[in-house]
Amino acid sequence: MTGAETRLSHWLTSSNLAPVHIAPLWGDVSRRRYFHVTLEGGATAVAVYYPPDMRPVCGRFLATTALLETGRVRVPEILLSACDQGLMLVEDLGSTSLYDIAEREWGELEPFYADALACIHNIQQLPAEVIADLNPPLDGTLLRQEIEISWDSLLEHDAIPASRVLRQQLHAALAELLDHLQECPLVPCHRDFMARNLMLSGPEHLLAVIDHQDLRLGPPFYDLASLLNDSLFPPPTIEKKLRENSIDSENALLLYRRCSVQRTVKAAGTFVRFAAQGDTRHVSLVNPTLQRTAYHLRYLPEGGSFADHLAGHWKATAEDSL
């Protein structure tokens, strides 16, 4: 057993739980460790180990779980916690996320998206003054920092156009849309509300939200942009149908598209950085995500003049890598 597994086994045993089997799970690239735990009698759960400098995240997960439960958002139940030791045991929701059923017809997927939209609505109804104390806001400063980090990562990955003119156009468009996002009011948001963080739990496949410890204030359509443009991409007709439930004006649509551009550039950069750290699972998503960037830029005043050229560049880059 690793040190984390030994610590976890002792903790569970001292809590009058009898672990029969503890198996590491592949999680994100953070230093959190995840384990699938089988208890005596056959019940299962997921255990999380937080290293010492990440223990505040454990406390935030407790707080955001309580908030989301009061807001009628389905999240994994916390079965046991000892954040001072960096240990937590949560409900086992299974291993199937919305992303894992991406091959299904969109007629089958749409009901899950309807449930996800209801979750976003409920999250936005949470008390903003409480959310504000949990994490720094996803404001203009943080949105800009994310773009700068992703720009550097994508530049190293050769995803940023080599053409000086096209590169300058993209850079200027991103700066302009970030200026617009900086001016918008902030509302409660999950922060990473995308298909891989939406689990289908139980025999009824009820939608449950995970990885919610970064709950914070952010742009009004940031969660919607993440849902419709990160990892799983509804075709334009479905995307339009889903967003029309939440967007009621041209200004709101522009805001959604700007959130979508920021999110897709950020996500593509994250996939590249994950790969550099050894997690190559999402490299295949880099180009489709950037195509989504171009798709939304096409409808923005700051991007319409060059978005098609940008999409063509990314298409050619993807074909060259085959």
LUMTORMI-78427 format. One record per residue (C-alpha): residue number from 0; residue in three letters; z, y, x. Coordinates in steps of 0.05 Angstrom, whole numbers, plus 32768, in hexadecimal, padded with zeros to 4 digits. Last residue first. Example, Ala and Ser with C-alpha at 12.3 -4.5 7.8 and 13.67 -1.06 7.14 Angstrom:
(1, 'Ser', (808F, 7FEB, 8111))
(0, 'Ala', (809C, 7FA6, 80F6))
// end
This chain:
(321, 'Leu', (7D01, 80FD, 7FC9))
(320, 'Ser', (7D1B, 813B, 7FED))
(319, 'Asp', (7CD8, 815F, 7FE9))
(318, 'Glu', (7CD7, 8156, 7F9E))
(317, 'Ala', (7D1B, 8178, 7F97))
(316, 'Thr', (7D05, 81B3, 7FC2))
(315, 'Ala', (7CC5, 81BA, 7F99))
(314, 'Lys', (7CED, 81BC, 7F58))
(313, 'Trp', (7D1E, 81EF, 7F77))
(312, 'His', (7CE5, 821C, 7F8B))
(311, 'Gly', (7CC3, 8216, 7F48))
(310, 'Ala', (7D04, 8228, 7F24))
(309, 'Leu', (7D09, 8266, 7F51))
(308, 'His', (7CC2, 827B, 7F43))
(307, 'Asp', (7CD0, 8274, 7EF8))
(306, 'Ala', (7D10, 829D, 7EFF))
(305, 'Phe', (7CEC, 82D7, 7F22))
(304, 'Ser', (7CE1, 830F, 7EEF))
(303, 'Gly', (7D14, 82F5, 7EBC))
(302, 'Gly', (7D50, 82FA, 7EEA))
(301, 'Glu', (7D74, 833D, 7EE1))
(300, 'Pro', (7D5D, 8346, 7E99))
(299, 'Leu', (7D77, 8300, 7E88))
(298, 'Tyr', (7D4F, 82CC, 7E63))
(297, 'Arg', (7D2F, 82AB, 7EA0))
(296, 'Leu', (7D72, 82AC, 7EC3))
(295, 'His', (7D8A, 8278, 7E91))
(294, 'Tyr', (7D54, 8245, 7EA3))
(293, 'Ala', (7D58, 8256, 7EED))
(292, 'Thr', (7DA2, 8244, 7EF0))
(291, 'Arg', (7D94, 8205, 7EC8))
(290, 'Gln', (7D61, 81F1, 7EFD))
(289, 'Leu', (7D9A, 81FB, 7F2E))
(288, 'Thr', (7DC3, 81C7, 7F09))
(287, 'Pro', (7D89, 8196, 7F07))
(286, 'Asn', (7D82, 81A0, 7F53))
(285, 'Val', (7DCA, 8195, 7F66))
(284, 'Leu', (7DD8, 815B, 7F36))
(283, 'Ser', (7DBD, 8125, 7F64))
(282, 'Val', (7DF2, 813B, 7F97))
(281, 'His', (7E28, 8128, 7F64))
(280, 'Arg', (7E44, 80E7, 7F80))
(279, 'Thr', (7E3F, 80FD, 7FC9))
(278, 'Asp', (7E8A, 8103, 7FD6))
(277, 'Gly', (7E8F, 8104, 8022))
(276, 'Gln', (7EAA, 814A, 802E))
(275, 'Ala', (7E63, 8167, 8038))
(274, 'Ala', (7E51, 8146, 7FF6))
(273, 'Phe', (7E8A, 816A, 7FD3))
(272, 'Arg', (7E70, 81AC, 7FF0))
(271, 'Val', (7E2B, 819F, 7FD4))
(270, 'Phe', (7E46, 818E, 7F8F))
(269, 'Thr', (7E71, 81CD, 7F91))
(268, 'Gly', (7E35, 81F8, 7FA1))
(267, 'Ala', (7E0F, 81DB, 7F66))
(266, 'Ala', (7E4B, 81E9, 7F39))
(265, 'Lys', (7E53, 8232, 7F4F))
(264, 'Val', (7E09, 823F, 7F45))
(263, 'Thr', (7E0C, 821D, 7F01))
(262, 'Arg', (7E4B, 8242, 7EEC))
(261, 'Gln', (7E32, 8287, 7EFF))
(260, 'Val', (7DF0, 827C, 7EDC))
(259, 'Ser', (7E12, 8260, 7E9E))
(258, 'Cys', (7E43, 829A, 7E9B))
(257, 'Arg', (7E08, 82C9, 7E9D))
(256, 'Arg', (7DE6, 82A2, 7E66))
(255, 'Tyr', (7E24, 82A4, 7E3A))
(254, 'Leu', (7E2A, 82F0, 7E45))
(253, 'Leu', (7DE1, 82F9, 7E32))
(252, 'Leu', (7DEC, 82D0, 7DF3))
(251, 'Ala', (7E2A, 82FA, 7DE1))
(250, 'Asn', (7E01, 833A, 7DE9))
(249, 'Glu', (7DCA, 831D, 7DBC))
(248, 'Ser', (7DFD, 830D, 7D86))
(247, 'Asp', (7E1F, 82D4, 7D62))
(246, 'Ile', (7E2E, 82A0, 7D98))
(245, 'Ser', (7E5F, 8267, 7D8A))
(244, 'Asn', (7E3A, 8239, 7D59))
(243, 'Glu', (7DF8, 8251, 7D77))
(242, 'Arg', (7E0D, 8231, 7DB8))
(241, 'Leu', (7E05, 81EA, 7D9D))
(240, 'Lys', (7DC2, 81F5, 7D7C))
(239, 'Lys', (7DA6, 8219, 7DB9))
(238, 'Glu', (7DBD, 81E2, 7DE8))
(237, 'Ile', (7D9E, 81AE, 7DBA))
(236, 'Thr', (7D5A, 81D1, 7DBA))
(235, 'Pro', (7D5F, 81E0, 7E05))
(234, 'Pro', (7D6F, 8198, 7E19))
(233, 'Pro', (7DB9, 818A, 7E23))
(232, 'Phe', (7DCB, 8187, 7E6D))
(231, 'Leu', (7E03, 815A, 7E85))
(230, 'Ser', (7E20, 816A, 7EC9))
(229, 'Asp', (7E30, 81B4, 7EBA))
(228, 'Asn', (7E05, 81DE, 7E8B))
(227, 'Leu', (7E1B, 81D5, 7E43))
(226, 'Leu', (7E66, 81C9, 7E4D))
(225, 'Ser', (7E6C, 81FB, 7E87))
(224, 'Ala', (7E49, 8232, 7E61))
(223, 'Leu', (7E76, 8225, 7E24))
(222, 'Asp', (7EB3, 8228, 7E51))
(221, 'Tyr', (7E9C, 826B, 7E6E))
(220, 'Phe', (7E88, 828A, 7E2C))
(219, 'Pro', (7EC3, 82B9, 7E23))
(218, 'Pro', (7ECB, 82CB, 7E6D))
(217, 'Gly', (7F0C, 82B1, 7E8C))
(216, 'Leu', (7F57, 82AC, 7E82))
(215, 'Arg', (7F77, 826E, 7E9F))
(214, 'Leu', (7F7C, 8222, 7E99))
(213, 'Asp', (7F78, 8206, 7EE0))
(212, 'Gln', (7FA6, 81CA, 7ED0))
(211, 'His', (7F72, 81B0, 7E9D))
(210, 'Asp', (7F56, 8175, 7EC3))
(209, 'Ile', (7F4E, 814D, 7E83))
(208, 'Val', (7F37, 815B, 7E3C))
(207, 'Ala', (7F34, 8123, 7E08))
(206, 'Leu', (7EFC, 8113, 7DD7))
(205, 'Leu', (7F0C, 80DA, 7DA8))
(204, 'His', (7EE3, 809C, 7DB7))
(203, 'Glu', (7EFC, 8077, 7D79))
(202, 'Pro', (7F0E, 8039, 7DA2))
(201, 'Gly', (7F39, 8065, 7DCF))
(200, 'Ser', (7F26, 80A1, 7DF9))
(199, 'Leu', (7EE3, 80C2, 7E07))
(198, 'Met', (7EF4, 80EF, 7E42))
(197, 'Leu', (7EDD, 8137, 7E4C))
(196, 'Asn', (7EE6, 814D, 7E94))
(195, 'Arg', (7EA3, 8130, 7EAD))
(194, 'Ala', (7E7F, 8153, 7E74))
(193, 'Met', (7E95, 8199, 7E86))
(192, 'Phe', (7ECF, 81C8, 7E76))
(191, 'Asp', (7EE5, 81DC, 7EBC))
(190, 'Arg', (7F09, 821F, 7EB0))
(189, 'His', (7F2E, 8209, 7E72))
(188, 'Cys', (7F29, 824F, 7E54))
(187, 'Pro', (7F57, 8282, 7E36))
(186, 'Val', (7F33, 82C4, 7E2A))
(185, 'Leu', (7F1C, 82FD, 7E57))
(184, 'Pro', (7EF8, 833D, 7E43))
(183, 'Cys', (7EB4, 834A, 7E63))
(182, 'Glu', (7EA9, 837F, 7E99))
(181, 'Gln', (7EAA, 8351, 7ED5))
(180, 'Leu', (7E76, 8325, 7EB4))
(179, 'His', (7E44, 835E, 7EB4))
(178, 'Asp', (7E50, 836D, 7EFE))
(177, 'Leu', (7E48, 8322, 7F0C))
(176, 'Leu', (7E04, 8325, 7EE9))
(175, 'Glu', (7DEE, 835C, 7F18))
(174, 'Ala', (7E06, 833A, 7F58))
(173, 'Leu', (7DE4, 82F9, 7F43))
(172, 'Ala', (7DA3, 831D, 7F35))
(171, 'Ala', (7DA5, 833F, 7F79))
(170, 'His', (7DB0, 82FE, 7F9E))
(169, 'Leu', (7D78, 82DC, 7F77))
(168, 'Gln', (7D47, 8314, 7F85))
(167, 'Gln', (7D5A, 8316, 7FCE))
(166, 'Arg', (7D4E, 82CB, 7FD5))
(165, 'Leu', (7D0C, 82D0, 7FB2))
(164, 'Val', (7CF6, 8308, 7FE1))
(163, 'Arg', (7D0E, 82E6, 8020))
(162, 'Ser', (7CEC, 82A4, 800E))
(161, 'Ala', (7D1A, 826D, 8029))
(160, 'Pro', (7D35, 8263, 7FE4))
(159, 'Ile', (7D7E, 824D, 7FE0))
(158, 'Ala', (7D82, 8202, 7FD9))
(157, 'Asp', (7D7C, 81F6, 8024))
(156, 'His', (7DC0, 81D2, 8024))
(155, 'Glu', (7DDC, 8206, 8054))
(154, 'Leu', (7DC6, 823D, 8024))
(153, 'Leu', (7DE4, 8215, 7FEB))
(152, 'Ser', (7E28, 8216, 800C))
(151, 'Asp', (7E24, 8260, 801E))
(150, 'Trp', (7E0F, 8272, 7FD8))
(149, 'Ser', (7E45, 8246, 7FBB))
(148, 'Ile', (7E7B, 826B, 7FE0))
(147, 'Glu', (7E5F, 82AF, 7FCC))
(146, 'Ile', (7E56, 8299, 7F84))
(145, 'Glu', (7E9E, 8281, 7F80))
(144, 'Gln', (7EB8, 82C2, 7F9E))
(143, 'Arg', (7E91, 82EA, 7F6A))
(142, 'Leu', (7EAF, 82C3, 7F30))
(141, 'Leu', (7EF4, 82CD, 7F4F))
(140, 'Thr', (7EEC, 8319, 7F54))
(139, 'Gly', (7ECA, 8321, 7F11))
(138, 'Asp', (7F02, 82FC, 7EED))
(137, 'Leu', (7F16, 82B3, 7EE7))
(136, 'Pro', (7F5E, 82C9, 7EE1))
(135, 'Pro', (7F93, 82B2, 7F12))
(134, 'Asn', (7FB9, 8276, 7EF7))
(133, 'Leu', (7FF3, 8267, 7EC7))
(132, 'Asp', (800E, 82AB, 7EB4))
(131, 'Ala', (7FCF, 82C2, 7E91))
(130, 'Ile', (7FD0, 8284, 7E65))
(129, 'Val', (8012, 829B, 7E46))
(128, 'Glu', (7FF9, 82E1, 7E36))
(127, 'Ala', (7FB7, 82C4, 7E1C))
(126, 'Pro', (7FDA, 829B, 7DE7))
(125, 'Leu', (7FAC, 8260, 7DD7))
(124, 'Gln', (7F74, 826E, 7DA5))
(123, 'Gln', (7F3F, 8268, 7DDB))
(122, 'Ile', (7F54, 8220, 7DE8))
(121, 'Asn', (7F4B, 8210, 7D9E))
(120, 'His', (7F04, 822A, 7D9E))
(119, 'Ile', (7EF3, 8205, 7DDE))
(118, 'Cys', (7F0F, 81C5, 7DBF))
(117, 'Ala', (7EE4, 81CF, 7D81))
(116, 'Leu', (7EA7, 81D6, 7DAD))
(115, 'Ala', (7EB9, 8194, 7DCF))
(114, 'Asp', (7EBE, 8171, 7D8B))
(113, 'Ala', (7E78, 818B, 7D79))
(112, 'Tyr', (7E61, 8174, 7DBE))
(111, 'Phe', (7E7B, 812E, 7DAF))
(110, 'Pro', (7E55, 812F, 7D6D))
(109, 'Glu', (7E15, 8143, 7D93))
(108, 'Leu', (7E15, 8107, 7DC2))
(107, 'Glu', (7DFA, 80D3, 7D92))
(106, 'Gly', (7DC0, 80FF, 7D7A))
(105, 'Trp', (7DB6, 8111, 7DC3))
(104, 'Glu', (7DA2, 80C9, 7DD1))
(103, 'Arg', (7DCF, 80A5, 7E02))
(102, 'Glu', (7DC2, 80A7, 7E4E))
(101, 'Ala', (7DF9, 80DB, 7E59))
(100, 'Ile', (7E2F, 80AA, 7E45))
(99, 'Asp', (7E56, 80B1, 7E86))
(98, 'Tyr', (7E53, 80FD, 7E83))
(97, 'Leu', (7E7C, 80FC, 7E42))
(96, 'Ser', (7EB1, 80D7, 7E6A))
(95, 'Thr', (7EC0, 808D, 7E69))
(94, 'Ser', (7EF7, 8073, 7E97))
(93, 'Gly', (7F30, 8065, 7E68))
(92, 'Leu', (7F60, 8098, 7E4B))
(91, 'Asp', (7F9C, 807C, 7E71))
(90, 'Glu', (7FD7, 80A8, 7E5D))
(89, 'Val', (7FF9, 80CC, 7E96))
(88, 'Leu', (802A, 80BC, 7ECE))
(87, 'Met', (803C, 80F4, 7EFE))
(86, 'Leu', (8056, 80F9, 7F44))
(85, 'Gly', (805A, 8133, 7F75))
(84, 'Gln', (80A3, 8125, 7F86))
(83, 'Asp', (80BD, 8167, 7F6A))
(82, 'Cys', (8088, 815D, 7F34))
(81, 'Ala', (80AB, 8120, 7F19))
(80, 'Ser', (8085, 810D, 7EDB))
(79, 'Leu', (8082, 80D6, 7EA7))
(78, 'Leu', (8056, 80C5, 7E6C))
(77, 'Ile', (802C, 8104, 7E69))
(76, 'Glu', (7FFB, 80FC, 7E30))
(75, 'Pro', (7FB2, 8106, 7E42))
(74, 'Val', (7F94, 8143, 7E1E))
(73, 'Arg', (7F7B, 814D, 7DD7))
(72, 'Val', (7F79, 8197, 7DC6))
(71, 'Arg', (7FA2, 81A9, 7D89))
(70, 'Gly', (7FBC, 81EB, 7DA6))
(69, 'Thr', (8003, 81D1, 7DAC))
(68, 'Glu', (7FE7, 8197, 7DD5))
(67, 'Leu', (7FC0, 81C8, 7E00))
(66, 'Leu', (7FFE, 81F0, 7E11))
(65, 'Ala', (8029, 81B3, 7E22))
(64, 'Thr', (7FF2, 8196, 7E4E))
(63, 'Thr', (7FE8, 81DA, 7E6F))
(62, 'Ala', (8032, 81DD, 7E83))
(61, 'Leu', (8036, 8196, 7E9E))
(60, 'Phe', (7FF5, 819F, 7EC4))
(59, 'Arg', (8010, 81E0, 7EE0))
(58, 'Gly', (804D, 81BB, 7EFB))
(57, 'Cys', (8021, 8188, 7F1E))
(56, 'Val', (7FF7, 81C0, 7F3B))
(55, 'Pro', (8036, 81DE, 7F59))
(54, 'Arg', (803D, 819B, 7F7F))
(53, 'Met', (7FFD, 81A6, 7FA6))
(52, 'Asp', (801E, 81B9, 7FE8))
(51, 'Pro', (8049, 817A, 7FE7))
(50, 'Pro', (8011, 8148, 7FD8))
(49, 'Tyr', (8004, 813B, 7F8E))
(48, 'Tyr', (8002, 80F2, 7F78))
(47, 'Val', (7FE5, 80E1, 7F34))
(46, 'Ala', (7FF1, 80A2, 7F0C))
(45, 'Val', (7FC3, 8089, 7ED5))
(44, 'Ala', (7FDE, 805A, 7EA0))
(43, 'Thr', (7FD8, 8012, 7E89))
(42, 'Ala', (8000, 7FE5, 7E5B))
(41, 'Gly', (7FFB, 7F9A, 7E6C))
(40, 'Gly', (8042, 7F83, 7E5F))
(39, 'Glu', (805A, 7F97, 7EA4))
(38, 'Leu', (8034, 7FD5, 7EB7))
(37, 'Thr', (7FED, 7FDE, 7ED0))
(36, 'Val', (7FE3, 801F, 7EF6))
(35, 'His', (7FA0, 803F, 7F06))
(34, 'Phe', (7FAB, 806F, 7F40))
(33, 'Tyr', (7F96, 80B6, 7F4F))
(32, 'Arg', (7FA2, 80DD, 7F8F))
(31, 'Arg', (7FA2, 8129, 7F93))
(30, 'Arg', (7F86, 8140, 7FD5))
(29, 'Ser', (7F4A, 8160, 7FB4))
(28, 'Val', (7F07, 813D, 7FB6))
(27, 'Asp', (7F0A, 8126, 7F6E))
(26, 'Gly', (7F21, 80E2, 7F58))
(25, 'Trp', (7F0E, 809B, 7F6B))
(24, 'Leu', (7F49, 8071, 7F52))
(23, 'Pro', (7F7A, 804B, 7F7E))
(22, 'Ala', (7F96, 800B, 7F5F))
(21, 'Ile', (7FDF, 7FFE, 7F4E))
(20, 'His', (7FF0, 7FBA, 7F2F))
(19, 'Val', (802D, 7F9C, 7F0E))
(18, 'Pro', (8055, 7FDD, 7F08))
(17, 'Ala', (8097, 7FD2, 7EE6))
(16, 'Leu', (80B2, 8010, 7EC5))
(15, 'Asn', (80FD, 801C, 7EC6))
(14, 'Ser', (80F6, 8061, 7EE5))
(13, 'Ser', (810D, 8045, 7F28))
(12, 'Thr', (80D2, 8015, 7F25))
(11, 'Leu', (80A1, 804D, 7F16))
(10, 'Trp', (80BB, 8077, 7F4F))
(9, 'His', (80BB, 803D, 7F81))
(8, 'Ser', (8073, 802B, 7F6F))
(7, 'Leu', (805D, 8074, 7F75))
(6, 'Arg', (807C, 807D, 7FB9))
(5, 'Thr', (805C, 803C, 7FD1))
(4, 'Glu', (8018, 8051, 7FB5))
(3, 'Ala', (801D, 8096, 7FD6))
(2, 'Gly', (802F, 8078, 8019))
(1, 'Thr', (7FF4, 8048, 8015))
(0, 'Met', (8000, 8000, 8000))
// end
